């Protein structure tokens, strides 16, 4: 009757706000929550709705919001550990944010043991609790409907407790069956069957949390191993690069030095031939070749005559190779193109033999000899087309020898 009277009174003057339920005098905007009534605002509000609610005395009638909106409120500082909220993980019961699964992790703590965690963690490293929140905005997180004492027999109530949600939530509980005959006295009633021991509701969830914690620990170890492998690969690459540079340096040095040549023979000393006495006849001392042709008739030699030795022929080892000889070292083939460098080939090969000994003393002597050789070559003043190539080869050999000498001296200091 009262309901009929209420409906007959008609709606109150003004527009009913779809967001907070306030009857607003303004037909376009709510006087209480300032929400617009146009379709786009309705859809925007619908997009952010969800099963989470924030307890607020200023706006107790606002609709619930989604988990994404809750995350934004945490980032803005609107939700603190002491904030009272409710949602799917609290079975729609009010709880502190610090103890709410899925929300406490956003605040940097575990909802079970309150240990410090990262907002991106999926399981607590201390207690193994699952930190993943339900993000489905259609899920309220309500527990299944269960029979209560007095709604059915004790056996049915116990079976309903054990099944934990096997009954559909929207199915009404069965009414107690009416007795067919007169009620028996309590003493004669059959004893109800002993209910099975209830299972722990969170057994499966705890097992999942433990498995996730183990997986996270394995992933952390795998990440550490990956970092170690990368560091080891980088170090190995650096060592291989240094070894390759050292081998390349020695290969270039050996190519410039080439095969050591045998030592040259000392030049022949001039031959002193004593002159025959003046007027001597029938001297047994044989006259040197060409003496009769050079002497003037009627004049006796005033003293011993010095016969110059024949010009020294360059040994085969000191003779410059052919520029087209493929077996000759590259530097010698280049120097063979310069005819002005031919007198210096023996000294150049001696310098290469000194470099091949690879000692600090021999390298220092080779560097000094190269400087003298370069000075003597420059003093010739002969500039040909091959002069630039000759200077380049001498500078390269000197640079290689000086670098190797510095390496040996540095090694001796260490």
Order of alpha helices (4+ residues) and beta strands (2+ residues): alpha-beta-beta-alpha-beta-alpha-beta-beta-alpha-alpha-beta-alpha-beta-alpha-alpha-alpha-alpha
